[in-house]
Amino acid sequence: MRATPLAASRKKRLELDSDLDAECPTRKQARNQPRPCLPPCLLPRSPTPDPDPAPAEAPVSRLGPYVLLQPEEGGRAFRALHCPTSTEYTCKVYPAREALAVQEPYARLPPHEHVARPADVLVRSQLLYAFFPRPWGDMHSLVRRRRRLPEPEAAGLFRQMATALAHCHQNGLVLRDLKLRRFVFTDPERTKLALENLEDAFVLTGPDDSLWDKHACPAYVGPEILSSQASYSGKAADVWSLGVALFTMLAGHYPFQDTAPALLFGKIRRGAFALPEGLSARASCLVRCLLRREPAERLTAEGILLHPWLREDPPPLAPSQYHLWEADQVVPDGPGPEEAEEEGDREVALYG
């Protein structure tokens, strides 16, 4: 049974933007050169195909008790101030005709601490305004600034990300466009994460999670989406994207990188990657359990939470490895493509 998209008029196609971050190129470098910092996601939001485009800016600055401040994300979101309490929110703007599609995933999904929900929704004229709690940054920015995270910290944060995904899958939602940037911090200490919203989510109408539309952020796209098959498992594709996020948290760079789209997608199809040095056996096992080329061989979202790396505290890092976690440390290049392919052939068994 086919899934129902959150908003068909806002679908994104799988395509790359040629405007790369000049400060963080992704082309391969010699091993003795430093690893470039984490580049931004290469896929922009595609313009809506609907003849009535999404609003470039809100027509009013005052909405009931709220005042809209400067725009963000090209005018689709605004900083907003709730005047009675002086509380800041992020206001997402949608065409009013999409109100049912926008609110359907939240109606399906029971409240959960790791999935953000709109605190208020207002409809004015032909626009819908959804007010979300203001985050304290996102995971992509943290990893880009820190290069890579120590295992104890990464495990604590990743456990929350996996919990959010499992909650969505258990209640019939496939997230699709899953990436680090979509997980935001809900506390100033940056220890608590939540999925920022349910945009691009598919609401399943039965047990079959097969999807037909193929769009995603290139760095996070699964090999099955790049294949010639007409459909693919939406839940398994989410798990692959979460595996890319975990690898990036532990390594400070994406597992598959290249400036040429054809070469990037070729690497993803092969599924060969090199794990960073100093990674524990349990962390390595979990990464490999998620980044398997065959979707049926990957862990489920619920199974991720049962993995020993998340069920127990990771072992402390050896003193000799502490220098790898310094904020100004650039991660060195790992094994080359040939070594990566050989290493990828050595299977790591699933935990018991």
Secondary structure, DSSP 8 states (H G I E B T S, - for coil): ---EES-GGG---S---S---TTS--S---TTSB-------S-------SSS---SS-S-SEETTEEEEEEEGGGTEEEEEETTTTEEEEEEEEEGGGHHHHHHHHHHS--BTTB---SEEEEETTEEEEEEE--S-BHHHHHHHHSS--HHHHHHHHHHHHHHHHHHHHTTEE--S--GGGEEESSTTS--EEE---TT-EE-SSS--EE------GGG--TTTTSS-S-EEHHHHHHHHHHHHHHHHHHSS-SS--SSHHHHHHHHHHT-----TT--HHHHHHHHHHS-SSGGGS--HHHHTTSHHHHS------GGGGGGG-TT---B--S-HHHHHHHHHS------
